[in-house]
């Protein structure tokens, strides 16, 4: 069974920790495949207006084409997010020639590469290739014999569509089962070996999401040129809501949820005290109305969540 030619996975394995037991990752090296898929998506997006839509075609073709590339992007994000907390599972028997241990934690380097891929292709505005020229052409043809088009808005729902992908990526990486696997994997690897830890994962995600606050704004921002873009503000709100949800975890049957909740509480406190509040105090006059309202609301959300947590625990 240790022979590579006999390696296999079942449908049931796709629900487990082995990132190689997944559908649609058509490569020996899924990260290479994911990168190639994103290159294809970006290549095609840049050519939709000039090359894909021919004279006489409806501009609705622009929207359909972009949605196809967005589907490719979502599949690659889903594929690579599954590597976090992963462990290879082998069916080798004791005594097999070249037999491997049945459980092997995915190397930390590969998990970090997967994490970087998801961040690069999900958290940044430019990852979606949206331009004014493209968006103003992404309409839809309406036909009475296809009621789905009749009920579809002629303008593409920018924020809803992008936020849905960002929420999916965040939820996948910060799903309790994923976090529990990472926490358990730390115990499976000896202390002198490299391992992806929960603090590293939460720090990496948080630093990428709140990077605008690493420096104080030096110029005056406006509603037309906000310090934090609308897409990024949505992402930051979703991140806070996930951390707040994790901070409430109190499931007795899952021992990992307590340290997960403790780390979530500490991360909320760090975001408020080390990022949001200092920038608000030092540069309030330079903020645009959107960013100011967003950061003040975020600070208040964290304050109320932390207060509620300690009140709840005392009952």
C-alpha positions, 0 to 999 in steps of 0.5 A: 500500500506504500506504493504511490501507484496504489494511493487513493482516497474515498468520497468520505476522505473529502470531509477529512483533514487530507488536503490531497483528498479533494475534488477538482485540484487537478495537479500533483501540486495543487498550489501550482494548479491554483496559481495557474488558474488565477493567471488564466482568470486574470489574463481573460479579465484583461481581454473581456472588453477588447477581445471577447465581446465582438462587434454586435455582441450584447455587453451582457457577455461581459458580465457572464465572462467575468462571473466565469473568472470569479468562479475560477477564483473562488474554486482556487481559494476554496482549494488552498484554504483547505490546506490549513490544519491539514494532515496527509492520511496514508493507508500503509500497513505495518510491515509494508516496504517503505511504509509511512506513518498513517498521519503526517501533518502537512509541512508548515511551509506548505500551509503558509504558502496556502495562507499567503495565496488566499490572502493575496487573492481575496483580501486585496481590492486589486485581486478582483480585477474590477475596473470602471470600464469593466463594471459599466459594461457588466449588464444583463439581457432580460427575457420574459422566457427566463424569469431569472434575468427579469428579476436580476438588477441590470447593474452588477452588485459589486459589494455583495458579490465581493463580500460573499467571496471574502466571507467564504475565505475568512469563514473557511480559514477561521472555521472552528474545525480548521482551528481545532485541527491546527491546534491539534497539529501543534501537539502532533509535531515535536517542539523543535520542528516548525509548525503553523500555530493558532497565534500565527494564523490569527496574527497573519490574517489580522495584519493583512486585513487591518494593514491600513492602520499600520501607519497614521494618515498623513493627508486629508482623505475624502468620501470620494478618496477614502483611506479604507476602501469600501471593499476593505471596510466590509472585509474588516467588519466581517473579520470582527464579527468572526472574532466576536463569534469565536470569543463566545465559543464555550463548547464543553465537548471540544477542548480546543474551543477554550484556547481559541476563544482566549486567542480571539479575545486577545486579538480583538483587544489588540485590534482596538488598543494597538490599531484602531484607537491610536490612529483615531486619537492621532489622526481623526481630522484626516479621516474621510466620513466613511473611514471615521464612522467605520473605525469608531463603530468597530472600536465600539463593537469590540468594547461591547463584545469584551464587556459582554464576554466578562459579564456573561462569564460572571453569571 
